[in-house]
Amino acid sequence: MARSGKYLKPEQREFLVVQAVARKQISPGFVRVTLGGPALREFAPMGYDQWFRLFLPGGRGLRLPKRTGGLWVAEYMLMSKDTRPVGRNYTVRAHREEGVHSDGPEIDVDFALHEDAEGGLGPASAWARDGAEGDEAGILDEGITFLPPSTARHHLLVGDETAVPAIAGIIRSAGSTGGGVPVHAYIEIPHEDDIQPLDAPEGSTVHWVTRKSGAAAGDGVLAEVKAAALPDGPGYAWVAGGRKLATEVRRHLVGERGFPKDSVTFTGYWR
């Protein structure tokens, strides 16, 4: 694995062509798509918030860049609009070496069903909800961003529904690797039925905040974090979701809670 700034990248990566082998709406706001196919044998699971770029077929089918170094983005942008795949970023919700729905490895991906101002879904959410078994997609592994310092005595996780898969992965990995550092998660969801069972390590807590009708996304969990009695001692925070939420939580933690800037990893998944 190669560390680059605040990211831990896989040692080797390449574009992999995978297939949707199962789809299930697991709650009002989430659809789970299982990806499979022989190419997944080249995918190295890293746990935590491992994320990847998902590419969906354009007007002429699935066409992917041939390069995986820094030049792949330029190659992607030079593709014509009718051949360029739709690109979005997603997190590994679960990885299995032996498939449940197919032979070989599988990856579960949870899609939050975000609607636009007209009530429609974005291209990735629509693909997840309405696609067919066997639909092809491309993925490019990007590694993990959850990189707490060894001095942290507690880990704080904050996010909206788009961060649920990553927070779930971090909690699962924290429980399996041990270390004795408690995790405290604050998660906002649009509907109470979107709550998912998370097996947090001993001494950890998970706080679910259901969004109130008419409230802006992220406002509820931001208020919850501001009112929270956080543990003493040096901590590490991982924050993701809407850009406004990520920025506001970081500002609060650094400005009012004494978190050093380099002890807060924050990512705006959407605007």
Phi and psi in degrees as GROMACS dihedral restraints (atoms count N, CA, C in turn):
[ dihedral_restraints ]
;  ai    aj    ak    al  type     phi  dphi    fc
    3     4     5     6     1  -116.4    20    10
    4     5     6     7     1   126.8    20    10
    6     7     8     9     1   -91.8    20    10
    7     8     9    10     1   130.6    20    10
    9    10    11    12     1  -131.4    20    10
   10    11    12    13     1   102.7    20    10
   12    13    14    15     1    62.6    20    10
   13    14    15    16     1  -121.7    20    10
   15    16    17    18     1   -97.5    20    10
   16    17    18    19     1    19.8    20    10
   18    19    20    21     1  -124.5    20    10
   19    20    21    22     1   144.2    20    10
   21    22    23    24     1  -109.8    20    10
   22    23    24    25     1   106.7    20    10
   24    25    26    27     1   -90.8    20    10
   25    26    27    28     1   153.1    20    10
   27    28    29    30     1   -67.3    20    10
   28    29    30    31     1   149.7    20    10
   30    31    32    33     1   -61.2    20    10
   31    32    33    34     1   -42.2    20    10
   33    34    35    36     1  -131.2    20    10
   34    35    36    37     1   143.2    20    10
   36    37    38    39     1  -150.9    20    10
   37    38    39    40     1   153.3    20    10
   39    40    41    42     1  -154.3    20    10
   40    41    42    43     1   161.1    20    10
   42    43    44    45     1   -69.0    20    10
   43    44    45    46     1   128.5    20    10
   45    46    47    48     1  -117.0    20    10
   46    47    48    49     1   135.4    20    10
   48    49    50    51     1   -95.2    20    10
   49    50    51    52     1   122.1    20    10
   51    52    53    54     1  -124.8    20    10
   52    53    54    55     1   171.4    20    10
   54    55    56    57     1  -127.7    20    10
   55    56    57    58     1   146.5    20    10
   57    58    59    60     1   -76.5    20    10
   58    59    60    61     1   118.3    20    10
   60    61    62    63     1  -107.9    20    10
   61    62    63    64     1   -10.6    20    10
   63    64    65    66     1  -162.4    20    10
   64    65    66    67     1   150.4    20    10
   66    67    68    69     1  -139.3    20    10
   67    68    69    70     1   141.4    20    10
   69    70    71    72     1  -155.2    20    10
   70    71    72    73     1   130.6    20    10
   72    73    74    75     1   -81.2    20    10
   73    74    75    76     1   110.1    20    10
   75    76    77    78     1   -90.2    20    10
   76    77    78    79     1   -14.8    20    10
   78    79    80    81     1  -165.9    20    10
   79    80    81    82     1   174.1    20    10
   81    82    83    84     1   -55.8    20    10
   82    83    84    85     1   -32.7    20    10
   84    85    86    87     1  -107.4    20    10
   85    86    87    88     1     4.5    20    10
   87    88    89    90     1  -136.0    20    10
   88    89    90    91     1   138.0    20    10
   90    91    92    93     1  -117.1    20    10
   91    92    93    94     1   131.6    20    10
   93    94    95    96     1  -102.9    20    10
   94    95    96    97     1   122.5    20    10
   96    97    98    99     1  -110.0    20    10
   97    98    99   100     1   130.9    20    10
   99   100   101   102     1   -99.8    20    10
  100   101   102   103     1   125.7    20    10
  102   103   104   105     1  -102.7    20    10
  103   104   105   106     1   138.0    20    10
  105   106   107   108     1  -142.0    20    10
  106   107   108   109     1  -171.6    20    10
  108   109   110   111     1   123.5    20    10
  109   110   111   112     1   155.2    20    10
  111   112   113   114     1   -57.2    20    10
  112   113   114   115     1   -31.4    20    10
  114   115   116   117     1   -63.3    20    10
  115   116   117   118     1   -23.7    20    10
  117   118   119   120     1   -66.8    20    10
  118   119   120   121     1   -11.6    20    10
  120   121   122   123     1   -66.5    20    10
  121   122   123   124     1   -17.4    20    10
  123   124   125   126     1   -91.2    20    10
  124   125   126   127     1    -1.1    20    10
  126   127   128   129     1   -91.4    20    10
  127   128   129   130     1   124.8    20    10
  129   130   131   132     1  -101.1    20    10
  130   131   132   133     1   109.6    20    10
  132   133   134   135     1   -67.4    20    10
  133   134   135   136     1   135.9    20    10
  135   136   137   138     1  -116.7    20    10
  136   137   138   139     1    -8.7    20    10
  138   139   140   141     1    74.8    20    10
  139   140   141   142     1  -163.7    20    10
  141   142   143   144     1    51.9    20    10
  142   143   144   145     1  -130.4    20    10
  144   145   146   147     1  -100.1    20    10
  145   146   147   148     1    37.3    20    10
  147   148   149   150     1   -53.0    20    10
  148   149   150   151     1   125.9    20    10
  150   151   152   153     1  -124.2    20    10
  151   152   153   154     1   163.9    20    10
  153   154   155   156     1  -149.7    20    10
  154   155   156   157     1   161.6    20    10
  156   157   158   159     1   -91.9    20    10
  157   158   159   160     1   129.6    20    10
  159   160   161   162     1  -105.0    20    10
  160   161   162   163     1   130.7    20    10
  162   163   164   165     1  -119.6    20    10
  163   164   165   166     1   125.7    20    10
  165   166   167   168     1  -108.0    20    10
  166   167   168   169     1   148.9    20    10
  168   169   170   171     1   -56.8    20    10
  169   170   171   172     1   141.2    20    10
  171   172   173   174     1   -87.9    20    10
  172   173   174   175     1  -160.1    20    10
  174   175   176   177     1   -66.0    20    10
  175   176   177   178     1   -19.9    20    10
  177   178   179   180     1  -114.9    20    10
  178   179   180   181     1    29.5    20    10
  180   181   182   183     1    90.1    20    10
  181   182   183   184     1  -172.5    20    10
  183   184   185   186     1   -85.0    20    10
  184   185   186   187     1   114.1    20    10
  186   187   188   189     1  -125.6    20    10
  187   188   189   190     1   129.2    20    10
  189   190   191   192     1  -119.5    20    10
  190   191   192   193     1   152.2    20    10
  192   193   194   195     1   -58.5    20    10
  193   194   195   196     1   152.7    20    10
  195   196   197   198     1   -90.8    20    10
  196   197   198   199     1   -17.2    20    10
  198   199   200   201     1  -102.8    20    10
  199   200   201   202     1   150.5    20    10
  201   202   203   204     1  -120.7    20    10
  202   203   204   205     1    -4.0    20    10
  204   205   206   207     1   -76.4    20    10
  205   206   207   208     1  -160.4    20    10
  207   208   209   210     1   -64.1    20    10
  208   209   210   211     1   -16.0    20    10
  210   211   212   213     1   -85.8    20    10
  211   212   213   214     1    -4.8    20    10
  213   214   215   216     1   -65.0    20    10
  214   215   216   217     1   -32.5    20    10
  216   217   218   219     1   -65.0    20    10
  217   218   219   220     1   -43.7    20    10
  219   220   221   222     1   -62.6    20    10
  220   221   222   223     1   -41.9    20    10
  222   223   224   225     1   -62.3    20    10
  223   224   225   226     1   -40.8    20    10
  225   226   227   228     1   -62.4    20    10
  226   227   228   229     1   -45.8    20    10
  228   229   230   231     1   -69.4    20    10
  229   230   231   232     1   -24.0    20    10
  231   232   233   234     1   -81.8    20    10
  232   233   234   235     1   -10.0    20    10
  234   235   236   237     1   -65.7    20    10
  235   236   237   238     1   146.0    20    10
  237   238   239   240     1   -67.8    20    10
  238   239   240   241     1   157.6    20    10
  240   241   242   243     1   -61.2    20    10
  241   242   243   244     1   -29.5    20    10
  243   244   245   246     1   -84.1    20    10
  244   245   246   247     1    -9.3    20    10
  246   247   248   249     1  -112.8    20    10
  247   248   249   250     1   -21.0    20    10
  249   250   251   252     1   -67.1    20    10
  250   251   252   253     1   127.5    20    10
  252   253   254   255     1   -72.2    20    10
  253   254   255   256     1   153.8    20    10
  255   256   257   258     1   -72.7    20    10
  256   257   258   259     1   126.6    20    10
  258   259   260   261     1  -113.5    20    10
  259   260   261   262     1   131.3    20    10
  261   262   263   264     1  -142.2    20    10
  262   263   264   265     1   161.7    20    10
  264   265   266   267     1  -105.7    20    10
  265   266   267   268     1   134.5    20    10
  267   268   269   270     1  -140.5    20    10
  268   269   270   271     1   166.8    20    10
  270   271   272   273     1  -113.5    20    10
  271   272   273   274     1   145.8    20    10
  273   274   275   276     1   -72.3    20    10
  274   275   276   277     1   114.7    20    10
  276   277   278   279     1   -79.4    20    10
  277   278   279   280     1   -36.9    20    10
  279   280   281   282     1  -159.6    20    10
  280   281   282   283     1   148.8    20    10
  282   283   284   285     1  -128.1    20    10
  283   284   285   286     1   136.0    20    10
  285   286   287   288     1  -129.6    20    10
  286   287   288   289     1   130.6    20    10
  288   289   290   291     1   -68.6    20    10
  289   290   291   292     1   -35.2    20    10
  291   292   293   294     1  -113.3    20    10
  292   293   294   295     1   124.1    20    10
  294   295   296   297     1   -72.2    20    10
  295   296   297   298     1   155.3    20    10
  297   298   299   300     1   -95.9    20    10
  298   299   300   301     1   -36.5    20    10
  300   301   302   303     1  -103.8    20    10
  301   302   303   304     1    -6.5    20    10
  303   304   305   306     1  -157.6    20    10
  304   305   306   307     1   171.0    20    10
  306   307   308   309     1   -79.3    20    10
  307   308   309   310     1   138.2    20    10
  309   310   311   312     1    93.2    20    10
  310   311   312   313     1  -173.8    20    10
  312   313   314   315     1   -65.7    20    10
  313   314   315   316     1   156.1    20    10
  315   316   317   318     1  -141.2    20    10
  316   317   318   319     1   152.8    20    10
  318   319   320   321     1  -126.4    20    10
  319   320   321   322     1   130.3    20    10
  321   322   323   324     1   -93.3    20    10
  322   323   324   325     1   135.6    20    10
  324   325   326   327     1  -128.4    20    10
  325   326   327   328     1   123.8    20    10
  327   328   329   330     1   -96.9    20    10
  328   329   330   331     1   124.5    20    10
  330   331   332   333     1  -103.9    20    10
  331   332   333   334     1   121.0    20    10
  333   334   335   336     1   -77.4    20    10
  334   335   336   337     1   128.2    20    10
  336   337   338   339     1   -84.5    20    10
  337   338   339   340     1    82.5    20    10
  339   340   341   342     1   -83.0    20    10
  340   341   342   343     1   129.2    20    10
  342   343   344   345     1  -100.5    20    10
  343   344   345   346     1   145.4    20    10
  345   346   347   348     1   -83.8    20    10
  346   347   348   349     1  -174.1    20    10
  348   349   350   351     1   -61.8    20    10
  349   350   351   352     1   -26.1    20    10
  351   352   353   354     1   -91.2    20    10
  352   353   354   355     1     2.0    20    10
  354   355   356   357     1    87.5    20    10
  355   356   357   358     1     6.9    20    10
  357   358   359   360     1   -94.0    20    10
  358   359   360   361     1   165.8    20    10
  360   361   362   363     1   -96.6    20    10
  361   362   363   364     1   152.3    20    10
  363   364   365   366     1   -68.1    20    10
  364   365   366   367     1   168.3    20    10
  366   367   368   369     1   -61.5    20    10
  367   368   369   370     1   -37.1    20    10
  369   370   371   372     1   -72.4    20    10
  370   371   372   373     1   -42.9    20    10
  372   373   374   375     1   -64.0    20    10
  373   374   375   376     1   -40.0    20    10
  375   376   377   378     1   -65.2    20    10
  376   377   378   379     1   -40.0    20    10
  378   379   380   381     1   -62.0    20    10
  379   380   381   382     1   -42.0    20    10
  381   382   383   384     1   -65.0    20    10
  382   383   384   385     1   -42.3    20    10
  384   385   386   387     1   -79.8    20    10
  385   386   387   388     1   -39.0    20    10
  387   388   389   390     1  -109.6    20    10
  388   389   390   391     1    -2.7    20    10
  390   391   392   393     1   -72.0    20    10
  391   392   393   394     1   179.0    20    10
  393   394   395   396     1  -117.6    20    10
  394   395   396   397     1   157.0    20    10
  396   397   398   399     1   -60.5    20    10
  397   398   399   400     1   133.8    20    10
  399   400   401   402     1    97.8    20    10
  400   401   402   403     1    -9.3    20    10
  402   403   404   405     1   -57.2    20    10
  403   404   405   406     1   135.7    20    10
  405   406   407   408     1   -89.9    20    10
  406   407   408   409     1   152.6    20    10
  408   409   410   411     1  -151.5    20    10
  409   410   411   412     1   163.6    20    10
  411   412   413   414     1  -114.1    20    10
  412   413   414   415     1   147.7    20    10
  414   415   416   417     1  -133.2    20    10
  415   416   417   418     1   150.7    20    10
  417   418   419   420     1  -136.3    20    10
  418   419   420   421     1   114.1    20    10
  420   421   422   423     1   -65.2    20    10
  421   422   423   424     1   137.7    20    10
  423   424   425   426     1  -121.5    20    10
  424   425   426   427     1    -2.9    20    10
  426   427   428   429     1    89.5    20    10
  427   428   429   430     1  -151.1    20    10
  429   430   431   432     1  -128.3    20    10
  430   431   432   433     1   156.8    20    10
  432   433   434   435     1  -116.2    20    10
  433   434   435   436     1   -12.8    20    10
  435   436   437   438     1   -77.9    20    10
  436   437   438   439     1   100.6    20    10
  438   439   440   441     1  -135.3    20    10
  439   440   441   442     1    73.9    20    10
  441   442   443   444     1   -72.5    20    10
  442   443   444   445     1   146.2    20    10
  444   445   446   447     1   -70.2    20    10
  445   446   447   448     1   154.2    20    10
  447   448   449   450     1   -67.0    20    10
  448   449   450   451     1   -17.0    20    10
  450   451   452   453     1   -82.9    20    10
  451   452   453   454     1    -9.4    20    10
  453   454   455   456     1   -68.0    20    10
  454   455   456   457     1   132.0    20    10
  456   457   458   459     1   -98.7    20    10
  457   458   459   460     1   -10.2    20    10
  459   460   461   462     1  -155.6    20    10
  460   461   462   463     1   153.6    20    10
  462   463   464   465     1  -117.5    20    10
  463   464   465   466     1   129.0    20    10
  465   466   467   468     1  -108.9    20    10
  466   467   468   469     1   126.0    20    10
  468   469   470   471     1  -117.8    20    10
  469   470   471   472     1   128.6    20    10
  471   472   473   474     1  -135.5    20    10
  472   473   474   475     1   134.8    20    10
  474   475   476   477     1  -171.4    20    10
  475   476   477   478     1   169.8    20    10
  477   478   479   480     1   -99.3    20    10
  478   479   480   481     1  -165.0    20    10
  480   481   482   483     1   -62.2    20    10
  481   482   483   484     1   -28.2    20    10
  483   484   485   486     1   -70.0    20    10
  484   485   486   487     1   -17.1    20    10
  486   487   488   489     1   -96.7    20    10
  487   488   489   490     1    -2.3    20    10
  489   490   491   492     1   -56.4    20    10
  490   491   492   493     1   -47.7    20    10
  492   493   494   495     1   -59.6    20    10
  493   494   495   496     1   -40.3    20    10
  495   496   497   498     1   -67.9    20    10
  496   497   498   499     1   -44.7    20    10
  498   499   500   501     1   -62.9    20    10
  499   500   501   502     1   -40.4    20    10
  501   502   503   504     1   -60.9    20    10
  502   503   504   505     1   -42.1    20    10
  504   505   506   507     1   -66.2    20    10
  505   506   507   508     1   -39.7    20    10
  507   508   509   510     1   -64.4    20    10
  508   509   510   511     1   -45.4    20    10
  510   511   512   513     1   -63.4    20    10
  511   512   513   514     1   -42.7    20    10
  513   514   515   516     1   -62.4    20    10
  514   515   516   517     1   -44.9    20    10
  516   517   518   519     1   -68.0    20    10
  517   518   519   520     1   -38.2    20    10
  519   520   521   522     1   -61.8    20    10
  520   521   522   523     1   -37.6    20    10
  522   523   524   525     1   -70.9    20    10
  523   524   525   526     1   -33.8    20    10
  525   526   527   528     1   -83.4    20    10
  526   527   528   529     1   -27.7    20    10
  528   529   530   531     1   -92.0    20    10
  529   530   531   532     1   -13.0    20    10
  531   532   533   534     1    72.8    20    10
  532   533   534   535     1  -148.1    20    10
  534   535   536   537     1   104.2    20    10
  535   536   537   538     1   -21.7    20    10
  537   538   539   540     1    74.5    20    10
  538   539   540   541     1    11.4    20    10
  540   541   542   543     1   -91.3    20    10
  541   542   543   544     1   118.9    20    10
  543   544   545   546     1   -69.8    20    10
  544   545   546   547     1   148.9    20    10
  546   547   548   549     1  -115.0    20    10
  547   548   549   550     1   133.8    20    10
  549   550   551   552     1  -124.8    20    10
  550   551   552   553     1   113.3    20    10
  552   553   554   555     1  -110.8    20    10
  553   554   555   556     1   139.8    20    10
  555   556   557   558     1  -127.0    20    10
  556   557   558   559     1   116.8    20    10
  558   559   560   561     1  -130.5    20    10
  559   560   561   562     1   127.2    20    10
  561   562   563   564     1   -99.5    20    10
  562   563   564   565     1   135.0    20    10
  564   565   566   567     1  -131.7    20    10
  565   566   567   568     1   154.1    20    10
  567   568   569   570     1   -75.5    20    10
  568   569   570   571     1   -23.3    20    10
  570   571   572   573     1  -143.5    20    10
  571   572   573   574     1   141.6    20    10
  573   574   575   576     1   -61.6    20    10
  574   575   576   577     1   -25.1    20    10
  576   577   578   579     1   -75.0    20    10
  577   578   579   580     1    -4.2    20    10
  579   580   581   582     1   -85.0    20    10
  580   581   582   583     1    -2.8    20    10
  582   583   584   585     1   -63.2    20    10
  583   584   585   586     1   133.5    20    10
  585   586   587   588     1  -116.1    20    10
  586   587   588   589     1   144.8    20    10
  588   589   590   591     1   -69.6    20    10
  589   590   591   592     1   124.7    20    10
  591   592   593   594     1  -124.6    20    10
  592   593   594   595     1   123.1    20    10
  594   595   596   597     1   -87.0    20    10
  595   596   597   598     1    84.1    20    10
  597   598   599   600     1   -76.7    20    10
  598   599   600   601     1   147.3    20    10
  600   601   602   603     1   -63.1    20    10
  601   602   603   604     1   163.3    20    10
  603   604   605   606     1   -57.6    20    10
  604   605   606   607     1   135.8    20    10
  606   607   608   609     1    85.8    20    10
  607   608   609   610     1    -0.6    20    10
  609   610   611   612     1   -97.6    20    10
  610   611   612   613     1   163.6    20    10
  612   613   614   615     1  -138.6    20    10
  613   614   615   616     1   148.6    20    10
  615   616   617   618     1  -128.3    20    10
  616   617   618   619     1   121.4    20    10
  618   619   620   621     1  -111.8    20    10
  619   620   621   622     1   116.7    20    10
  621   622   623   624     1   -97.3    20    10
  622   623   624   625     1   132.0    20    10
  624   625   626   627     1  -119.0    20    10
  625   626   627   628     1   114.9    20    10
  627   628   629   630     1   -84.9    20    10
  628   629   630   631     1   127.7    20    10
  630   631   632   633     1   -64.5    20    10
  631   632   633   634     1   131.9    20    10
  633   634   635   636     1   -77.5    20    10
  634   635   636   637     1   150.5    20    10
  636   637   638   639     1   -57.9    20    10
  637   638   639   640     1   128.3    20    10
  639   640   641   642     1    84.4    20    10
  640   641   642   643     1    -8.0    20    10
  642   643   644   645     1   -79.1    20    10
  643   644   645   646     1   149.0    20    10
  645   646   647   648     1   -72.7    20    10
  646   647   648   649     1   143.9    20    10
  648   649   650   651     1   -58.5    20    10
  649   650   651   652     1   130.6    20    10
  651   652   653   654     1    96.7    20    10
  652   653   654   655     1   -20.9    20    10
  654   655   656   657     1   -64.1    20    10
  655   656   657   658     1   -38.6    20    10
  657   658   659   660     1   -65.5    20    10
  658   659   660   661     1   -47.7    20    10
  660   661   662   663     1   -72.4    20    10
  661   662   663   664     1   -31.0    20    10
  663   664   665   666     1   -61.9    20    10
  664   665   666   667     1   -45.5    20    10
  666   667   668   669     1   -62.8    20    10
  667   668   669   670     1   -37.9    20    10
  669   670   671   672     1   -64.5    20    10
  670   671   672   673     1   -42.1    20    10
  672   673   674   675     1   -67.1    20    10
  673   674   675   676     1   -41.0    20    10
  675   676   677   678     1   -63.1    20    10
  676   677   678   679     1   -31.2    20    10
  678   679   680   681     1   -90.1    20    10
  679   680   681   682     1    -7.6    20    10
  681   682   683   684     1   -73.8    20    10
  682   683   684   685     1   145.6    20    10
  684   685   686   687     1   -91.5    20    10
  685   686   687   688     1    95.8    20    10
  687   688   689   690     1   -78.9    20    10
  688   689   690   691     1   152.8    20    10
  690   691   692   693     1   -62.0    20    10
  691   692   693   694     1   156.3    20    10
  693   694   695   696     1   -75.6    20    10
  694   695   696   697     1   166.0    20    10
  696   697   698   699     1    90.9    20    10
  697   698   699   700     1   167.9    20    10
  699   700   701   702     1   -64.2    20    10
  700   701   702   703     1   135.1    20    10
  702   703   704   705     1  -127.4    20    10
  703   704   705   706     1   171.8    20    10
  705   706   707   708     1  -130.0    20    10
  706   707   708   709     1   135.0    20    10
  708   709   710   711     1  -119.3    20    10
  709   710   711   712     1   138.7    20    10
  711   712   713   714     1  -122.4    20    10
  712   713   714   715     1   120.5    20    10
  714   715   716   717     1  -129.8    20    10
  715   716   717   718     1   133.5    20    10
  717   718   719   720     1  -153.4    20    10
  718   719   720   721     1   157.8    20    10
  720   721   722   723     1   142.5    20    10
  721   722   723   724     1  -145.1    20    10
  723   724   725   726     1   -59.0    20    10
  724   725   726   727     1   147.0    20    10
  726   727   728   729     1   -58.3    20    10
  727   728   729   730     1   -41.1    20    10
  729   730   731   732     1   -62.2    20    10
  730   731   732   733     1   -44.0    20    10
  732   733   734   735     1   -61.4    20    10
  733   734   735   736     1   -48.9    20    10
  735   736   737   738     1   -59.5    20    10
  736   737   738   739     1   -43.0    20    10
  738   739   740   741     1   -67.7    20    10
  739   740   741   742     1   -43.8    20    10
  741   742   743   744     1   -67.7    20    10
  742   743   744   745     1   -40.3    20    10
  744   745   746   747     1   -65.2    20    10
  745   746   747   748     1   -43.8    20    10
  747   748   749   750     1   -60.4    20    10
  748   749   750   751     1   -45.1    20    10
  750   751   752   753     1   -59.2    20    10
  751   752   753   754     1   -41.6    20    10
  753   754   755   756     1   -66.0    20    10
  754   755   756   757     1   -45.5    20    10
  756   757   758   759     1   -66.0    20    10
  757   758   759   760     1   -41.3    20    10
  759   760   761   762     1   -75.6    20    10
  760   761   762   763     1   -44.0    20    10
  762   763   764   765     1   -80.9    20    10
  763   764   765   766     1   -31.1    20    10
  765   766   767   768     1  -119.8    20    10
  766   767   768   769     1   -15.5    20    10
  768   769   770   771     1  -113.0    20    10
  769   770   771   772     1    -3.3    20    10
  771   772   773   774     1    78.8    20    10
  772   773   774   775     1    16.1    20    10
  774   775   776   777     1   -71.4    20    10
  775   776   777   778     1   130.3    20    10
  777   778   779   780     1   -62.6    20    10
  778   779   780   781     1   147.6    20    10
  780   781   782   783     1   -57.4    20    10
  781   782   783   784     1   -36.4    20    10
  783   784   785   786     1   -80.8    20    10
  784   785   786   787     1     4.4    20    10
  786   787   788   789     1  -106.3    20    10
  787   788   789   790     1    14.0    20    10
  789   790   791   792     1  -127.9    20    10
  790   791   792   793     1   114.0    20    10
  792   793   794   795     1   -97.6    20    10
  793   794   795   796     1   120.9    20    10
  795   796   797   798     1  -133.5    20    10
  796   797   798   799     1   140.0    20    10
  798   799   800   801     1  -138.4    20    10
  799   800   801   802     1   128.0    20    10
  801   802   803   804     1   -89.5    20    10
  802   803   804   805     1   106.6    20    10
  804   805   806   807     1   -74.1    20    10
  805   806   807   808     1   -29.8    20    10
  807   808   809   810     1  -154.1    20    10
  808   809   810   811     1   164.4    20    10
